[in-house]
Amino acid sequence: MTAQLDVTFVTRVRAALAEQVRSVVREAEGDAWRDLQHRHLAERIKALVAATHPVNDPDGSWAGVGLLDHALRLALRLAELQGPSGLFTGGDNVDSPPDSAFSVNDLADALLLLRAASPNDDRALAAVLERLLAAAVPALTSGGVHTPNHRWELSAALARLFLVAPRPALAERVDQWLAEGVDIDGDGLYSERSANYAAHVSNPSLLVLAEVFDRPSLVDIVERNLDATLDLLLPDGSVETVMSRRQDQHRPMPLAVFLLPLRRVALLRGRGDLAWAAGLALEQGIASPADAAARLVLDPDIARVLPAPVEPRRPRQRVFAATGLLVDHRPAATTVLFGGTDYPRHGRIRSGLANSPTFLRLFAGAAVLESVRLSRTFFGKGPFRADGLRIERGRPGETTVTLAETVTAAYYQPLAHQDRDPGGDYRLGDEGRFSAAMDFDRRVRDDITLHTAVRARLTAAGVELTIDLTGAVVDWALELAFRPGGTLTGAHPLGERRWQLDAAAGAEAAPAAASYRCGDDVIRVELAETSDGQGNALPAASCAPAYEPGEEYRFLGGTDAATGTRLYVAGRVPARVRMLVNADRLP
């Protein structure tokens, strides 16, 4: 019996592909293709070829438009970018096997699509594609990588080349990469913790390897990552990225990019919850029309009707222990607590590390608290970044999370007699904040320390925060950055979408409070206590509140500052601040 077709999915893929192809055809009238990188050229080839297949063009709408002629032009342009090694030139990764692998994956799909449509036709385009792919084989079977996900993208390219022309060397190289083990932790996150690379690289690549080389255990790995993705899914339809070690730690990632892996695993494993997520992803749009259209032909089972959707329950809570992340889903709000940056262990801001100082996020319908950060003026050390999180369970359903950090800076005493150089020639060393010719490691240190502890008690409506700062007497500023689109009331303006909630008013009979409203949804911030931690008034800050990114950003003239509407609570150490941050939907 023929499996039932998911008409909605197929129709939307065809529509998205048609829109992409129309854009490519318009480009054909000018010289835009001359300026494109190889990956963009290869993607266009794949889209054009996919559109000519009857599965994607059942009524022959593209007949006579010359799509394959355009694809041939693109392929010839791509041949100009293929160097002597068989790798494609362009971009800042020079002679890069993994970067070329992205293009090889698309070109191999295009060739397989041609063969699936009409094995005896379109030989001019097929011949060029075959030459491009054959030239790349030596470099891809011997070349290396420089990020974890590259191993799987490169292996997927080798798998597709194996489908084009089976050779033992291709499978053997895949075996070498897979023998390292797939870099997924017990919570289902890949080592880069990146929704972007999980969706675009690791998951689809591992599914290809599972299919081509009959490795169902790789499907298990993808399923674990999709399980994690369900718990990282936020009410606005994005996947949490605050813990990412890649570029997406600074931007939201829509669930749409997970559509194809969600569908594939939902069908393979009969998962109603993944089917529900696939439906939500589809509503957000087709992120990669050429990929989806190619799957309709090369993996027709992807178009089967999904299992009955099952929406994940609320309330539920997920702790990603290895990542230092907690996501708490309640009916009124979703709260995210993060204490897993790599900064405490590595002491630097670097691509490939989780650097975000955001430790709290809260979603209450249309009202979204994007980021809560604690800034302080302490030797350019930057904002508070916790070294992990500690979880305490109270009564059923009650959770308290503690985030803590101790930072230290030093002044240095004169060198001992035996370590002095009359010529003043001392080693250039890294002090942790800066470098200087001071032989730091031979000097006695006078340390100055600042300790910060944040306790977050999760509630049905949000979170109760208690923040304690002790040690060095410095200014601090708690920054709450809200997603644009709403209105803040109850605080006094500082200008440029910046507001302040007076900490001194928190000691009055009526606690100081501010509300951020977006439509009928409200997030209320209420100061329940502001003091020095010993029952005295909170010391006032000496300067107006502002975010301090730290010396590593300032030295380069940069910042990682949050945007949007920002609300500040400020003071001076020692300090204790207790506040309620709650969702409050208007009647």
C-alpha positions in Angstrom: 0.0 0.0 0.0 1.3 3.5 -0.9 2.2 5.6 2.1 0.0 8.7 2.5 1.5 11.9 1.3 1.9 15.0 3.6 0.3 17.4 1.0 0.9 20.5 3.2 4.6 19.8 3.5 5.1 19.0 -0.2 3.1 22.0 -1.3 5.1 24.4 0.9 8.4 22.9 -0.3 7.4 23.4 -3.9 6.3 26.9 -3.3 9.5 27.8 -1.4 11.6 26.2 -4.2 9.7 28.1 -6.8 10.5 31.4 -5.1 14.2 30.5 -4.8 14.4 29.5 -8.4 12.7 32.7 -9.6 15.3 34.6 -7.7 18.1 32.6 -9.3 16.7 33.1 -12.8 16.5 36.9 -12.3 20.2 36.8 -11.3 21.0 35.1 -14.6 20.2 38.3 -16.5 23.2 40.1 -15.0 26.7 39.4 -13.6 25.7 38.6 -10.0 27.1 35.0 -10.3 30.6 36.3 -10.9 30.7 37.6 -7.3 29.3 34.6 -5.6 31.3 32.2 -3.4 31.4 28.5 -4.4 28.9 27.5 -1.7 26.3 29.9 -3.1 26.9 28.7 -6.6 26.6 25.1 -5.7 23.3 25.7 -3.8 21.8 27.4 -6.8 22.8 24.5 -9.0 21.0 22.1 -6.7 17.9 24.3 -6.6 17.7 24.6 -10.3 18.1 20.9 -10.9 15.6 20.0 -8.2 13.0 22.2 -9.8 13.2 20.3 -13.1 12.2 17.0 -11.5 8.6 16.0 -11.9 8.2 15.5 -8.1 8.9 19.2 -7.6 7.3 20.4 -10.9 4.3 18.1 -11.5 2.6 20.4 -13.9 5.7 21.3 -15.9 5.7 25.0 -14.9 9.5 25.2 -15.4 9.5 23.5 -18.8 11.1 25.7 -21.5 12.6 28.1 -19.0 16.1 26.8 -19.4 16.8 26.0 -15.8 19.4 23.3 -16.7 21.1 25.8 -19.0 21.4 28.2 -16.1 22.7 25.4 -14.0 25.4 24.6 -16.6 26.5 28.2 -16.6 26.8 28.1 -12.8 28.7 24.8 -13.0 31.2 26.2 -15.5 31.7 29.3 -13.3 32.3 26.9 -10.3 34.9 25.1 -12.4 36.8 28.3 -12.6 36.9 28.4 -8.8 38.3 24.9 -8.5 42.0 24.9 -7.7 44.6 22.3 -8.7 44.0 20.4 -5.5 40.3 19.9 -6.4 39.2 22.2 -3.6 37.3 25.4 -4.3 38.9 28.8 -3.7 37.2 31.7 -1.9 36.6 32.8 1.7 39.1 33.1 4.5 39.6 29.3 4.9 42.3 28.6 2.4 42.4 25.2 0.6 39.7 24.0 3.0 38.4 20.4 2.6 35.4 21.0 4.9 34.4 24.3 3.2 34.6 22.6 -0.2 32.6 19.7 1.3 29.6 21.9 1.7 29.6 22.6 -2.1 30.4 18.9 -2.9 27.3 17.9 -0.9 25.1 20.1 -3.0 26.8 19.1 -6.3 26.5 15.4 -5.5 22.8 15.9 -4.8 22.4 17.7 -8.0 24.0 14.9 -10.0 21.9 12.3 -8.2 18.8 14.3 -9.0 19.8 14.4 -12.6 20.2 10.7 -12.7 16.9 10.2 -10.9 15.1 12.3 -13.4 16.5 11.1 -16.7 19.7 9.0 -16.8 20.2 9.5 -20.5 19.5 13.3 -20.8 21.3 16.4 -19.7 24.7 14.9 -20.2 26.4 18.3 -20.6 25.6 19.4 -17.1 26.1 15.9 -15.7 29.5 15.7 -17.3 30.6 19.0 -15.7 29.3 17.9 -12.3 31.1 14.5 -12.6 34.4 16.3 -13.4 34.0 18.7 -10.5 33.2 15.9 -8.0 35.9 13.6 -9.3 38.5 16.3 -8.9 37.6 16.9 -5.3 37.8 13.3 -4.2 41.6 13.1 -3.4 41.5 16.2 -1.2 38.4 15.2 0.6 39.7 11.6 1.3 43.0 13.0 2.7 42.3 16.5 4.0 41.7 17.7 7.5 39.3 19.9 9.5 39.5 22.5 12.2 36.1 22.4 13.9 34.2 19.5 15.4 31.2 19.7 13.0 33.5 19.8 10.0 34.1 16.1 10.5 30.5 15.2 9.8 30.0 17.7 6.9 33.2 16.2 5.3 32.0 12.7 6.0 28.6 13.4 4.5 30.3 14.7 1.3 32.3 11.4 1.2 29.0 9.5 1.6 27.4 11.3 -1.3 30.5 10.8 -3.4 30.1 7.1 -2.5 26.6 7.1 -3.9 27.8 8.8 -7.1 30.7 6.4 -7.6 31.3 3.8 -4.9 34.9 3.4 -3.9 36.3 1.7 -0.8 38.6 4.7 0.0 35.5 6.9 0.6 33.9 4.6 3.1 37.3 3.9 4.8 37.8 7.7 5.3 34.3 8.0 6.8 35.1 5.1 9.2 38.2 7.0 10.3 36.3 10.1 11.2 33.5 8.2 12.9 36.0 6.1 14.9 36.7 9.3 16.9 33.2 9.1 18.3 30.5 11.7 17.8 31.0 14.7 20.1 27.6 14.6 21.9 27.3 14.8 25.7 24.9 13.0 28.0 22.4 15.8 27.7 22.2 15.6 23.9 24.2 18.7 23.0 27.1 18.5 20.5 30.4 19.9 21.9 29.9 23.3 20.2 26.5 23.6 21.9 25.3 25.4 18.7 21.7 25.2 17.4 23.0 26.5 14.1 25.6 23.8 13.5 23.4 21.1 15.0 20.6 22.0 12.5 22.6 22.8 9.4 25.6 20.4 9.8 25.7 17.7 12.4 22.2 16.3 12.4 21.7 16.2 8.6 25.2 14.9 8.0 24.8 12.1 10.5 21.4 11.1 9.0 23.1 10.8 5.6 25.8 8.7 7.0 23.3 6.5 8.8 21.4 5.9 5.6 24.3 5.4 3.2 26.4 3.1 5.5 23.5 1.5 7.4 24.5 2.9 10.8 21.2 3.3 12.9 23.2 4.2 16.0 23.8 7.6 14.3 20.1 8.1 14.1 20.1 7.5 17.9 22.5 10.4 18.3 20.4 12.8 16.2 17.3 11.7 18.2 19.1 12.6 21.4 19.9 16.1 20.1 16.4 16.6 18.9 15.1 15.6 22.4 17.4 18.3 23.8 16.1 20.8 21.2 12.5 20.2 22.4 13.5 21.3 25.9 15.5 24.2 24.5 12.5 25.4 22.4 11.3 28.8 23.7 7.8 30.2 23.5 8.7 32.5 20.6 9.6 29.5 18.5 13.3 29.9 18.7 15.9 27.5 20.2 18.0 28.7 23.1 21.5 29.7 22.1 22.9 31.5 25.2 25.2 28.5 25.9 26.5 28.2 22.4 30.2 28.2 21.7 29.8 29.5 18.2 28.4 32.7 16.5 24.8 31.9 17.3 25.4 32.6 21.0 24.6 36.2 20.1 21.4 35.6 18.1 18.2 33.6 18.1 17.9 30.5 16.0 14.4 29.6 14.7 13.1 26.0 14.9 12.6 26.1 11.1 16.2 25.1 10.5 15.6 21.8 12.2 12.6 20.9 9.9 14.1 18.0 7.9 15.9 16.2 10.8 12.7 16.5 12.8 10.6 15.0 10.1 13.1 12.2 9.3 13.5 11.1 13.0 9.7 11.5 13.7 9.0 9.1 10.9 11.8 6.7 11.7 11.0 6.5 15.4 7.2 7.2 15.4 7.7 10.2 17.6 4.6 12.4 18.0 6.5 15.1 19.9 9.0 15.5 17.2 6.1 15.5 14.7 4.6 18.4 16.7 7.9 20.3 16.5 8.2 19.6 12.8 4.8 21.1 12.3 5.8 24.2 14.2 9.1 24.4 12.2 7.1 24.2 9.0 4.8 27.1 10.0 8.0 29.2 10.3 8.8 28.6 6.7 11.2 26.4 4.6 14.7 27.5 5.6 16.5 25.6 2.9 14.2 25.0 -0.1 16.8 23.3 -2.3 17.6 20.8 0.5 14.0 20.1 1.2 13.2 19.7 -2.6 16.2 17.4 -3.1 15.0 15.2 -0.2 11.5 14.8 -1.8 13.2 13.1 -4.7 16.2 11.3 -3.1 14.5 10.4 0.1 10.7 10.3 -0.8 9.8 8.9 2.6 10.4 12.4 4.0 7.1 13.3 2.5 5.0 10.7 4.4 2.4 11.9 6.8 3.9 12.3 10.2 2.7 10.6 13.4 -0.1 12.4 15.3 1.4 15.5 16.9 1.9 15.5 20.7 2.8 18.8 22.3 5.3 18.7 25.1 3.7 19.0 28.5 3.9 22.0 30.9 5.2 22.4 33.5 8.5 20.7 32.8 12.1 21.4 33.6 15.4 20.3 32.0 18.8 20.7 33.5 21.7 20.5 31.1 24.3 19.7 33.8 27.4 19.6 31.5 26.4 22.9 30.0 25.4 24.7 33.2 22.0 25.5 31.8 18.5 25.1 33.3 15.3 25.7 31.3 12.0 25.8 33.2 8.8 25.7 31.3 5.7 26.8 33.2 2.2 27.8 31.9 2.9 31.5 32.7 6.5 31.8 31.7 9.6 30.0 30.5 12.7 30.8 32.6 16.3 30.2 31.5 19.3 30.2 33.9 22.8 29.9 32.6 26.1 29.5 34.5 28.1 27.5 32.0 30.4 30.0 30.2 33.9 28.9 29.4 35.4 32.1 30.6 36.2 31.1 34.2 38.3 28.2 32.9 39.9 29.8 29.9 40.1 33.4 31.0 39.6 34.8 27.5 37.0 35.7 24.9 37.5 33.5 21.9 35.6 32.0 19.0 34.7 28.4 20.0 34.1 29.3 23.6 30.8 30.2 25.3 31.3 33.8 26.3 27.8 35.2 27.1 27.5 37.0 30.4 23.7 36.6 30.3 22.6 34.5 33.3 18.8 34.9 33.1 16.2 35.1 30.4 12.4 35.1 30.8 9.6 34.7 28.3 6.1 35.7 29.1 4.1 35.7 25.9 5.0 38.7 23.8 6.9 40.3 26.7 10.5 38.9 26.7 13.3 39.7 29.1 16.2 38.9 26.7 19.1 39.2 29.0 20.0 39.9 32.7 23.6 40.7 33.3 25.6 42.0 36.3 28.3 44.5 35.4 30.9 46.0 37.7 33.9 48.3 37.5 36.6 45.9 38.7 40.0 46.1 37.0 38.4 45.6 33.5 37.5 42.0 34.4 34.2 42.4 32.7 30.7 41.3 33.8 29.7 38.5 36.1 30.2 35.1 34.5 29.3 32.1 36.8 31.4 29.0 36.9 28.6 26.4 36.7 25.3 26.2 38.6 24.3 24.5 41.8 20.7 23.2 42.1 18.8 22.7 45.3 15.4 20.9 45.4 12.9 22.0 48.0 9.2 21.1 48.2 7.8 19.3 45.2 8.2 21.7 42.2 10.5 24.1 44.1 14.0 24.7 42.6 16.7 27.1 43.7 19.7 27.7 41.5 23.0 29.3 42.8 25.4 30.9 40.5 28.7 32.2 41.9 32.0 33.8 40.9 35.1 35.0 42.6 37.4 37.3 40.6 40.8 38.5 41.7 43.2 41.2 40.6 46.6 41.9 42.0 49.2 44.5 42.7 52.8 43.3 42.7 55.6 43.8 45.2 59.3 44.5 44.3 61.4 41.6 43.1 63.6 39.8 45.5 67.3 40.6 45.4 68.3 37.5 43.5 65.6 38.1 40.8 66.6 41.7 40.0 68.3 42.7 36.7 70.2 46.0 36.9 69.4 46.6 33.3 65.7 46.3 33.9 65.3 43.5 31.4 62.5 41.3 32.6 60.3 38.7 30.8 57.2 39.8 29.0 54.4 37.9 30.7 50.6 37.7 30.8 49.2 38.8 34.1 45.7 37.6 33.2 44.4 41.1 32.4 47.3 42.4 30.4 50.9 41.8 29.4 54.0 43.6 30.6 57.8 43.0 31.0 57.5 42.5 34.7 58.4 38.9 35.5 55.0 38.6 37.3 55.4 35.0 38.4 58.5 36.0 40.6 56.7 38.7 42.5 54.6 38.6 45.7 51.0 39.5 45.0 48.6 41.7 46.9 45.3 40.3 45.8 42.0 42.2 45.7 38.9 40.0 45.4 35.3 40.4 44.5 32.8 37.7 45.3 29.4 37.5 43.7 26.6 35.0 44.4 23.2 34.9 42.7 20.5 32.7 44.1 17.5 32.2 41.8 14.3 30.6 43.2 12.0 29.5 40.5 8.3 30.4 40.9 5.2 29.6 38.9 5.4 33.1 37.4 9.1 33.6 37.0 12.0 33.9 39.5 13.0 35.5 42.7 16.6 36.7 42.6 18.9 37.3 45.5 22.2 38.9 44.6 25.1 39.3 47.1 28.3 41.1 46.4 31.2 41.3 48.9 34.8 42.2 48.8 36.3 45.1 46.8 34.3 48.3 47.2 33.3 49.0 43.6 30.3 50.1 41.6 28.0 47.5 40.1 25.0 47.6 37.8 22.3 44.9 37.2 21.1 45.3 33.7 17.7 43.8 32.5 17.4 44.1 28.7 13.9 43.7 27.2 13.1 42.7 23.6 12.0 45.8 21.7 8.3 46.4 21.0 7.0 47.0 24.5 6.6 49.9 27.0 8.5 50.3 30.3 6.8 52.1 33.2 7.7 52.7 36.9 11.3 53.7 36.4 13.0 57.0 35.6 14.6 57.4 32.2 18.3 57.8 31.6 18.0 58.4 27.9 18.6 56.2 24.8 16.1 53.5 25.9 17.8 53.2 29.3 16.0 53.4 32.6 16.8 53.1 36.2 14.9 51.6 39.1 16.0 53.4 42.3 17.4 50.9 44.7 17.0 53.3 47.6 13.2 53.2 47.1 13.3 49.5 47.8 13.6 50.1 51.5 10.3 52.0 51.6 7.0 50.6 52.6 6.0 50.3 49.0 8.7 48.4 47.1 10.0 50.0 43.9 8.7 48.2 40.9 8.7 48.6 37.1 6.7 46.8 34.4 7.4 46.0 30.8 4.3 45.6 28.8 3.9 44.2 25.3 0.3 43.9 24.2 -1.5 42.1 27.1 1.7 40.5 28.4 3.7 42.0 31.2 6.9 41.3 33.0 7.0 43.0 36.4 10.3 43.7 38.2 9.9 44.4 42.0 12.7 45.2 44.4 11.9 43.4 47.7 15.2 44.2 49.4 18.1 46.5 48.8 20.8 46.7 51.6 24.5 46.2 52.3 23.7 42.7 53.4 24.1 43.7 57.1 20.7 45.5 57.5 22.0 48.9 56.5 21.1 51.0 53.5 22.5 50.0 50.1 25.6 52.1 49.3 24.9 54.3 46.3 26.9 54.0 43.2 29.3 56.8 42.4 28.6 56.8 38.7 25.5 56.4 36.5 24.8 52.8 35.7 26.2 51.4 32.5 27.4 48.1 31.1 31.1 47.3 31.3 32.2 44.7 28.7 35.7 44.3 30.1 39.2 45.0 28.9 39.2 42.2 26.3 36.5 44.1 24.4 37.4 47.6 25.2 41.1 47.2 24.1 39.8 46.3 20.6 37.2 49.0 20.6 34.4 46.5 20.8 31.5 45.4 23.0 29.1 42.6 23.6 26.5 44.9 25.1 22.8 44.0 25.0 20.4 46.1 23.0 16.7 46.9 23.4 15.0 48.6 26.4 17.4 48.3 29.4 16.5 48.7 33.0 19.2 49.2 35.6 19.5 48.6 39.3 22.8 50.0 40.6 24.8 50.3 43.8 28.1 49.8 45.5 29.7 46.8 47.2 28.9 45.5 49.8 25.3 44.8 48.5 22.4 42.6 48.8 19.5 42.9 46.3 16.4 40.7 46.3 14.0 41.1 43.5 11.0 39.4 41.9 10.9 39.0 38.1 7.5 37.7 37.2 5.1 37.3 34.3 1.8 39.1 34.8 -0.7 38.8 31.9 -3.3 41.6 32.0 -7.0 40.6 32.3 
